[in-house]
Amino acid sequence: YLRAQRFIQNGEFEKALAGLTRCISAEPKYLDAYIARGFVYSRMGNLDLAVKEYDKVLSIAPLNPVALSNKGFCFYKQERYEEALNLLNKACELDPERSDFLSNRAEVQLKLGN
């Protein structure tokens, strides 16, 4: 997992995906690996696959604020603003100290004219 994180930091997304997939194969409930894989997919522009990764996390841990926020941000990028706002509101309620959650929510609110 840590090696995959280094690949992510270096922009080596294909290598990161391979490492994260190995992590998940070895430990299918390793939620951080799914979240990281979703992040990689989103950075590669494959938002649908990213959302699927976040959905896997949320099926195991429905109140995971990072998965909620990241899925919400994917919806924002897909211009699904209402759905994005609902997820980001939940993420902010669960972890109100996360400035990235708050700024993502603010971006969506601007798009909605709130």
Secondary structure per residue as TSV (DSSP state, phi and psi in degrees):
chain	resnum	aa	ss	phi	psi
A	1	Y	-	360.0	-46.0
A	2	L	H	-64.1	-36.8
A	3	R	H	-64.5	-41.6
A	4	A	H	-61.5	-38.1
A	5	Q	H	-61.9	-39.8
A	6	R	H	-63.8	-40.3
A	7	F	H	-61.1	-40.5
A	8	I	H	-61.3	-47.7
A	9	Q	H	-59.9	-31.7
A	10	N	T	-89.8	1.2
A	11	G	T	75.8	16.7
A	12	E	-	-93.9	74.5
A	13	F	H	-70.3	-36.5
A	14	E	H	-63.3	-43.1
A	15	K	H	-65.2	-39.5
A	16	A	H	-62.4	-44.1
A	17	L	H	-59.4	-43.8
A	18	A	H	-61.4	-44.4
A	19	G	H	-65.8	-41.9
A	20	L	H	-67.5	-37.2
A	21	T	H	-64.0	-39.7
A	22	R	H	-63.1	-41.9
A	23	C	H	-59.0	-45.5
A	24	I	H	-68.3	-36.6
A	25	S	H	-62.4	-39.2
A	26	A	H	-76.4	-33.9
A	27	E	-	-139.2	86.4
A	28	P	T	-61.6	-15.0
A	29	K	T	-107.2	22.2
A	30	Y	-	-81.0	89.1
A	31	L	H	-61.8	-37.0
A	32	D	H	-61.7	-32.6
A	33	A	H	-68.2	-40.0
A	34	Y	H	-63.8	-42.5
A	35	I	H	-62.6	-44.3
A	36	A	H	-63.9	-40.5
A	37	R	H	-65.7	-38.6
A	38	G	H	-61.5	-41.2
A	39	F	H	-61.4	-44.2
A	40	V	H	-61.9	-46.5
A	41	Y	H	-58.3	-41.8
A	42	S	H	-66.2	-39.3
A	43	R	H	-65.5	-28.6
A	44	M	T	-84.3	-2.2
A	45	G	T	88.4	7.1
A	46	N	-	-100.2	79.2
A	47	L	H	-67.6	-33.0
A	48	D	H	-64.3	-42.7
A	49	L	H	-67.6	-36.6
A	50	A	H	-60.3	-46.8
A	51	V	H	-59.8	-39.9
A	52	K	H	-61.4	-38.3
A	53	E	H	-65.1	-44.3
A	54	Y	H	-65.8	-35.0
A	55	D	H	-63.7	-36.0
A	56	K	H	-62.0	-43.9
A	57	V	H	-61.6	-47.5
A	58	L	H	-68.2	-22.3
A	59	S	H	-71.5	-25.5
A	60	I	H	-95.6	-40.7
A	61	A	-	-132.7	83.1
A	62	P	T	-62.1	-15.5
A	63	L	T	-110.8	28.6
A	64	N	-	-75.3	110.2
A	65	P	H	-65.8	-31.9
A	66	V	H	-68.7	-44.5
A	67	A	H	-63.0	-41.1
A	68	L	H	-61.5	-46.4
A	69	S	H	-65.4	-45.8
A	70	N	H	-65.3	-40.8
A	71	K	H	-64.0	-41.4
A	72	G	H	-60.3	-39.8
A	73	F	H	-68.5	-35.2
A	74	C	H	-61.7	-44.1
A	75	F	H	-61.7	-39.0
A	76	Y	H	-58.2	-47.0
A	77	K	H	-64.3	-26.5
A	78	Q	T	-88.6	5.3
A	79	E	T	63.3	31.1
A	80	R	-	-100.7	68.2
A	81	Y	H	-65.2	-42.3
A	82	E	H	-62.5	-46.1
A	83	E	H	-63.4	-40.1
A	84	A	H	-60.6	-46.2
A	85	L	H	-62.2	-42.3
A	86	N	H	-59.0	-45.2
A	87	L	H	-67.9	-42.1
A	88	L	H	-68.7	-34.1
A	89	N	H	-60.9	-43.9
A	90	K	H	-62.1	-44.8
A	91	A	H	-60.7	-42.5
A	92	C	H	-67.0	-35.7
A	93	E	H	-64.2	-41.3
A	94	L	H	-73.8	-32.2
A	95	D	-	-143.1	76.7
A	96	P	T	-69.5	-7.4
A	97	E	T	-89.5	-9.2
A	98	R	-	-79.1	108.6
A	99	S	H	-65.6	-30.0
A	100	D	H	-67.8	-36.6
A	101	F	H	-63.4	-45.4
A	102	L	H	-64.5	-41.8
A	103	S	H	-70.2	-36.1
A	104	N	H	-63.6	-41.8
A	105	R	H	-63.5	-41.0
A	106	A	H	-62.2	-38.6
A	107	E	H	-61.0	-43.2
A	108	V	H	-66.2	-42.8
A	109	Q	H	-60.6	-38.2
A	110	L	H	-61.8	-43.4
A	111	K	H	-62.9	-34.1
A	112	L	H	-83.5	-7.7
A	113	G	T	78.2	21.2
A	114	N	-	-88.2	360.0
